[in-house]
């Protein structure tokens, strides 16, 4: 750690950095920031930066207000996408109590705990999410969203008027050290997908937070609005965050077994079985909004049942095909999460569920066919998902009492607020006819 700290101090001086942004995340997955000058950097590393955590969602109770933001030097990155003459940099922070202990409300440390658990079992957890989002003419929520185009899957024509915005976004991401594998126009009007390149889960969660900020700022730069709302338009596919996952032992992919018909090892099968067994319990975390459940409906390639398959894109877990000779690419794809989730919490509960499957040697059930009528169904509303989560010992253990209770209480309130609303659908259907 000292070596990384020295590197950051040297780089800040060499590059003439004038402002350092310390980033952290609330329970909802909203990015927070405080700025320091280079003169405060050594203090930040040694002591952390003290701030009032009671105003951050999910952080402190009133009797434990002060917390420390301690920057992670491994996450240091120059801010390269802005045109500002004032050279800046950023680092993600771990949040600690004023005494220097890990703070129970810090979602980044929730993920750290599960990664440490995986490491104790001999594994490193790698993920690669497919990030989907929409671009609209305006962010005015009082008006219906207006797409920029009527393009569809893989379109690269004059219909895809946002291709230049996406190209600028890719340049900004690469400049921030966020590696991209693919990018293209998705199936719905004005919908886009950018697939992030495989890396360890903590780095990827940081990358997802960086990604969401850059996408939104580049959109503003072009006078449009980007949203990670899972289902902003009715009648078309919503935005998912399909997450590819694998475990490695050293340099070897622990999910691969060349003797298996699907190339899956016993470890992979047990991991999948654990993820499926706990799927309903973890859905409130991977799909945390009322709107998330407008996406998880039949007919739009979103999962609705607890199932796995190789080719059925409506399955919850899919086993993608790999190129010949690419043993290290064997992975599973979990298709429920949406891009509005807190990535630290989402990756943490998925990893915990998979490790539970390995620890208890759960058996993977048969591959799902076309008829999914008899299969267990995912929660169909945030209310149902919270019920499943509330009874989950696994999610309670992963989040800890503080976050578990806070999440349930606040999400219950969100659903209650939603349920009390009268929607345009109800007015159109009932007002003039009853």
N, C-alpha and C positions, 0 to 999 in steps of 0.2 A: 504493500500500500504506500509506503514511504517513497518508493521509486516512482510510482504513478503520480503522487503528489508533487514531487520535484519536477517531473515532466510538465505538469500543468503550470506550475509557477514559472518555469522557463519559457514555455510557449506563450503565455500571457505577456511576458515582457518582450519576447522577440517579435511578436505580431502586433504589438501596440494596442492590445485590447483595453478599451476604456470602460466597459460595462460587462458585468457577469450576471447572467440570469440564473437564479437557483429555482429549479422546477420541482414541483411535487404534485400529488394527485389526491383529491378528496375521494370519499367513498363512491360517489356517483361516477367517478372517472373523469371529472372535470379538472383540467390543468390549472394549477395555481403557480404563482411566481413572485419572488422578491428579488430585487436587484442590489448588487453590491459593487463597490469599486475594487480595483486590484489591490488597493491598500488594505482591504478587509479580508483578502483571500486567505492569508495564512491563519488568521483568527478563525475563519469559517472552517478550515480543515481541522484545526486543533481543538476548538471549543464548540463549533456549531453556531448557528445564528438563532438567537432567541426571538420568538414571536408568540403572539396570543393565538392559541389554537382553538379557542371557544367559538370563533366565528367561521371555522371551516367545517363543513358538513361531515359528521361522523368522527370528528377529532376529539375534542376535550369536553368533559363535563365541566360545569362552572367551577368546581372546586379543584380543577387541575388544568388551569388555563394555559400556562406557559409550556411551550415545547421548543425543541431545537431542530433546525434544519441542518443536517450535516451532509455536505456535498460528496457525491461518489466520484472520485477523480477518473474512474474508468469510463464515465459517461461524458467526459469533457468533449465539446465540439464547438468549433467556431461557427457563428451564425453567418451563413453565406448567401441566403436567398434574399436578404433585404438590400435595398439600395442606399441605406443610411451610410453617411460618411463616418459615423461613430462605430468603430469596430467593436463587435460584441461576441460573447460566447455564452454557452449554457452548460449546466450540469444538473443531473437529477439528484435529488436528496433522499436520504433516509431520515425519517422523523424519529426523534428520541425525546424522552422526558427531560426535564431540566437537570435531573441527576445523571443523564447519559445512558439510561437504559432504553432498549427498544420500545417505542410507543405502540400500544395495542391498537390504536386507530389507523396506523400506517399500512395501507394496502400493499405497498411495495415490499414491506417486510413480511406480510402474509405469504407472498409468493416466495420470498427468500427461505422461509421456514420449510415449505414443501420441497424446494430445490435441495435444501440440506438433507431432508429426509430421503430424497431420491439418491443423493450422493452417498449416504450411509448404506444404501442398498446396492451401491456400485454403479449407479446410472447417472447420465447427464440427459436432461430433457430438452429436446429441440422442437421448435414450432415454426410454422410458416402460414400466416393468415392471408386469405384472399379478401382484400378490402374493397367493398362496394359502396358507392355513394351516388347522389344525384346532384346535378347542377340546374339551378332555376334562375329565371330572369331577376327575381327579387326575393328577399327574405321577409317580405310583408306577410305575416300570418293571417291578416284579416282578409286576404284575397286568395283565390285558388292558386296553387302553384302552377307556374307557366314554364314548361320544359323549353330548353334551347333548341331542341331538334326532335325529330321523330325517328331517329336511327334505331337500329336493332343490333343483334349480336354480331360482333366483329366488323361492323360497318366502318369503312374508311372511304367515305364519299362526301359530297357537299352537304349531305344530311348531317354529318358529324361536325357541326360548326365549332364544337368545343375541343377538337383535337389539338389546337394550338395551346389551349389552357392546360390540357393534360401533358403536353410536351414540356411546357414550362414547369409544371408540377414535378415531373420526373427529374428535370435538371436540378431543381431545388432539393429534392429528396437525396439525390446522389451527392450533392454538395454538403449535405448534413450527415453523410455516412450511412444513410438508409438505403441498403441495396435492394434493387427492384428486379424481379424475374420477368414478369409480363405486365403489359398494360393494354387495355382495349375498351371499346364501347360495349357495354353489357346489353342485355336483351330489351330492357325497357327504355322508353324515350328519355334521353338526357341522363342515362345511367352509365356509370363508368366503373371499371374494376382495375385495381393495381395490386398485383400479387407480390408480396414481400419475400425476399430470399431467406431461406432457412438459417436460423441461428439459435443460440440458447434462449430460453424462455424469458429471462430477466431482461436481456438486451432487446428482445423482440417487444416486450411490453413497453419499454422505453421508446422503441421505434414506432409503435402504434400511436402513442401519445404525440410524438413528433409529427408523424404522418397526418394526424387529424388537424393539427394546428397549421401545417404547411398547406394542406388542401384548402382550408378555409381562407387563409391569407392570400393565396394565389388567386382564388376566386374573387375576393374583394378587389384585388389589384386589377382584375379584368371587368369589374363592375357587375358581377353576378353573385349568386348565393350558392354555397355548397352545404349540403346537409347529410348527416349520417343517421337521420331518422329512418327507422327500419321500413316503414310503409307510408310514404308521403302521398302516393297516388293509388287510387282504387283501380282494380281491374288489370293490373300488371304486376310483375314480380317485384318484391321488395328487396332491400339491401341486406345481404348476409355478411358474415365474417367467417366463412368456412375455414376451419383451422386444421392444418396438417400437423400431425404429431408423430414423434418417434423417440425411443430411448436408445442411447449409445452406452456401451461398455468400452471405455477408452476410445479407440478409433473404429470399433466394430459396431455395426447396427444390430442392436439386440432384438429387433423386430424381424430379422431375416432368417429364414431357414430354407435352403435350396431343395430340401427333400419334401417340403410341404407343397401341395397342389397350388396354393395361393401365394407361396413364398413366405408365409407367416410362421414365425417361431411360436413355441409354447408361451413365451413371455408376451408376445404381441396378442395372442388370443386371450390370455388372462387379463391383460390390460384392457382390451376391448370389452371383455365381459364385465369388468369393474365399471368402466365408463357407462355401459348400458344399464347395469343394475342400479346405478345412482343417478341416471339421467333426469328423472322427474325431480329429484331433490336438488339438483344443481341448476335447473332451468331458470329459476328466478335470478340467479347470478349471471348466467350467460345471456339472458334475455330480460333485462331489468325494467323495461318500460311497459306501460299499458299498451302502447302502440306496437310493441314487439310481437304481440299475439295476433295482430292483423296480418302479419307476414306468415306466421306458422299455421297456414291453412292449406287444404288440399287444392291441387290444380296449378300450383305456381312453383313447383320444384323445391319446395321447402319441406322439411321433415315434419310429420305429424305423429308418427309411430316410433316406438323404441325398437329399432331394427337395424340390421347391418346387411350390406350387399356389395357387390363389385360394380354393377352397372346401373342399378336403380338409383337415380339421383334424388328420389324422394326418401331414401333411407336416411336414418339419423347418422349412422357411421358407414362410410364407404371405404373400400380398399382400392385405391387407384392402381392402374397398371403402371409398371415401370419399364423403362427401356432395357433391352437385352444387355446383360453384363453390368447393370447399375444396381448391384446388391445394396449399396448404401442408401439407395433412394426408396426402399420399402418403407411405407408409412401408412397411417390411417388418417382419414379425413372426418372430422366431426363437424356436422353441417348446421347445427342449431344456432350457434352464437350470431349475434348481429353487431354491427360496428358501433353501436351506442353503449356497449358494455364497458365495465372497468376491466381492462385487459389483465391487470395484475390478479384480480380476484377470479376472473374467468379461467386463466391458465392454472391458477392454484387449485381450484376445485376439480378441474378435469384431471390434473396430474394426481391429486389425492385419490380420486375415484379409480384411476388406472392402477396406481400402486396398491390400493386395497384389493383389486382383483388379483394382482401378482402375489401379494402376501397370503391371501386366503385361497389361491389357486382356483378361482372361479372358472367354470366351464363355459365356453362360448356356445350359444345355441346355434341352430341351423341358419343358413343364409335365407333372407326373406325373398319370397317370390313376388309375383305381380299382385296376388291377393293378400292384402295386409289387414283384412277385416278382423282377424282374431288376435292381432297383436296389441300389446299395451300401448296406450296413446300418451303422448306428451301432454302436459297441462295446456288447456285451451285458453287460459286467461292468466293475468298476473295474480289474481286472487287464488286460483287453483295452484299456481306455482309456489306461492308463499305458504300455502297449507302444506305442500309436500316438503318444502324447505324447513318449515318449523319442526317437523318430526324427524329431521335428519341429524343423527349423531355425527356423521361425517362432515357435513357443512358447518355445524356448530364447532367442531374441533378445528377445522381449517381456519375459520374466521376468528375464532375466539369469542368469549362472551360479549365483550364490548361491541364489536362490529356486528355480530350475529343479532343481538337485540336491537341495535340501532337500525340495521338494514330492514328487519321485519317491521319495526314500528313505523319507519318513514315510508316504506313502500305500501304498507296497509293504508296509510293516510293518502298516498297518491291514488290508490284504487278507489278509496271512498270518495275523493274529490271527483274522480272520473265518473263514478256511478251516479253522482248527483246531477250531472250535466244533461241537458236536453239537446240532442244532436240534430243536424239538418236532415239526416236520414229519417228520424222520427217525425219531424215536422212534415216532410214530403209525403210520408206514407200515411200518417194518421190525422194531421190537423184538419184537412179539408174533407175527410171522409167519415169521420166518427163524431 
